[in-house]
Amino acid sequence: MMPFTAKGFTLVELIGVIVIAGILATVAAPRFFSAATFASRGYADAAASFLRYAQKLSIARHGGVSVVVDSDGLTLCKVATAGCAEADQMPGPDGSSPYRVVVPNGVSQSADAVAISFDAQGRPDSSLTLTITGDQTRTLTVETETGYVHD
């Protein structure tokens, strides 16, 4: 006959794993379920996509595309002036006009420039650093020479 071998876990091991899992859930759960985390990261991603779209649109249109930055968000515009007039606002990829990205509640942004314009080759007229503050501070940068948008 074969000797009996026990298989499985002891009660002490199971309770230990449950305690460790509980501690991890207590520490990590607020980080995953905070609305501010999703709003801040989502806006940073949307702002980066917005800037990339403006650059690509300027290449397609052979210039004449600007992004106006204010405390409420980003606006796609034909001219680089603060408070882009309604006649100068441009439609987005889905045809919606004006094409804007609005800063969500609990998130704020600041920039080192009021507007940035892209030329026919997608190069910006100046660099742009956009600081997005929510649960964390995220920084988007548009490089002067290439127009590369990165965080």
N, C-alpha and C positions, 0 to 999 in steps of 0.2 A: 504494500500500500504506500501511497504517496503521503508525505507528511503535510499537514494542514498549514498553509501559509496565508496570513491575513493580508488582505488588500484593502486599500482605502486610506482615509485620513482619520486621525484621532480627533476627539472633540476639542482638545486644546489647540490643535493646528487650525481647525475650522474657525474657532472663535478668534484666534489671532489674525487670520486673514480678514474676517469681517470687521474687526476693530481697525486694522490698517486701511481697509477700503472706506470705512466711515470717516476716518481722519482726513484722507485724501479728498473725499467728497465735500467735507466741510470747508476745506481750504480752497479747493478748485472750483466748486459750484458757483460761487458768486462771480467769479471771473468769466464763466461761460454764459451766465444768464443775465448779465447786466445789459440793459438796453443801450447805455452810453457807449459800451465797447463796440457794439454793432453799428451804432450811428456814426461814431467817430471814424472807424475803419471804412465803413461804407462810403462816407463822404470823401475821405481821402482817395479812395479808388475812383469814385465818380469824378472828382476834380482832375485826377491824372488823365482819365479817359477824355474828359472835356478838352483839356489842353492838347492832347494828341490829335483829337478830331479837328480842332482849330488849325493845327499845323498841316494836317493832310488836306483840309479844305482850301487852305491858302495855296498849296501846290496845285490843286485841281483848278482853282480860279485864277491862277497866276498872280497871287498877292491880294492885298486888300482885306485881310481878316485880322481882327483884333479880339482880345479877351479883356474885358473890363472887370476889375476886381473891386468889390466893395464888401462891407461887413455882412451883407445878406447873401452873398454868393458870387457866382461867375456868370457873365453874360457875353454871348457871342455878338460881335458888333462889326460894322464896316469901318468905323473910325475909332481911334484910341483916345477917347475923351471920357472923363469921369461922368457918370450919369448918362450913359448911352441913350440918345433920343430914340423914341419909338420908331421913327422912320429909318434909323440906322441899324436897328436890330436885325439879326439874320436868323433864318430857320435852321432847325437841327436836322439830323439824319432822317428823322421820321416825318419831317415837314412841319413840325410844331414851331410856331413863332410866338414870342421870342424864345430862342434856345437858351435856357438858364439852368444852372444847378444851384439849388437853394440850400443854405447851411441849416441842418436840422437843429431842433431844440437840444440844448445841453452841449452844443459844439460851437466853437468860435474860430474865426480865421483872421490872420493878419498877413499882409504882404509888404514887400519892400518896394513895390511899384503899384501905381493905380491901374495901369493897363500894359499890355504887351501886344505888339503887332508882329505878324509873320509875313515875310516877303514871298516872292514867287518860288523860291527854292526851299521854303519851309524854315528859314533862319529867322530867329526873333531879333527885334531891334535892340533888345537888352536882355539881361538875365532876369529871372524871376525866382524869388524864394517865397513860397507860400507856407505859412506855419498854421497847422490845424490843431486846435487844442480841444480835447474832450477828456476821456479817462486817461489818455496818454497824449503826449505832444508828438505829432508827426510833421515832417517837413518835406514838401515837394519842391524840387528844383528844376528849372528849365535852363539848360546850358546855352550860353550866348552864341557860340560858334555853330553848333549843330541843331539846337532846338530839342535835344534829347531831354525827355521828362523822366525824372526818377525820384525815388524817396530815399 
